[in-house]
Amino acid sequence: MEIIIQNLTKSYGSLPVLSHLDLHFTSARPCCLMSPSGSGKTTLFRILMGLEQADGGSLRFTENGHPLSKRPRISAVFQEDRLCEAFTPLENVRMAAGCALSAGQIRKEMALLLPEESLDRPVFTLSGGMKRRTALCRAVLTPCEILLMDEPFTGLDGGTRSQAIRYILDRLKGRLLLIATHSEEDVSLLGGELYHLGSQHV
């Protein structure tokens, strides 16, 4: 799977956010996007998901060098957790995963990142770190070809972050993973390729 971005531009009124952006992401390694806050990473993710339209340039999804006949399925972790607070972590993930996994399979998977007793509690009773891990599980367990994660490890301590990274990597199964991060340590733990907006990998 590849994402090929050429000469992409996006402005909000008179404010340019993305200017003649050229990037090429592949599923060969995790792709780690590192740029200062306000440089357009979240806007780029929204364009990839079809939530925003670019003003110019091109965006192509390809596989084995051939354009895809339809937009690939994309699963995302946003900067905010965007969970249904009155539902349990298990219910939040089941809504996104659909019939791809049984309730028992989802519970078994989530118990690798969360205390099992927390899976049946309303999300509003959970800590920030537990909510973040729920959002990670939801993205990983949802059927998709591309995983987008916008600063996914915010609020996680060192040990939990390493555990979450191992969980993600063990379940990629050939999917393209694109992560926006401010941490070079995250890039190292992911074994990722580092990209900056406005340039190819470094």
Secondary structure, DSSP 8 states (H G I E B T S, - for coil): -EEEEEEEEEEETTEEEEEEEEEEEETTS-EEE---TTSSHHHHHHHHTTSS--SEEEEEEEETTEE-SS---EEEE-SS----TTS-HHHHHHHHHTTSS-HHHHHHHHTTTS-GGGGGS-GGGS-HHHHHHHHHHHHHHS--SEEEEESTTTT--HHHHHHHHHHHHHT-TT-EEEEE-S-HHHHHHHT-EEE-TTS---
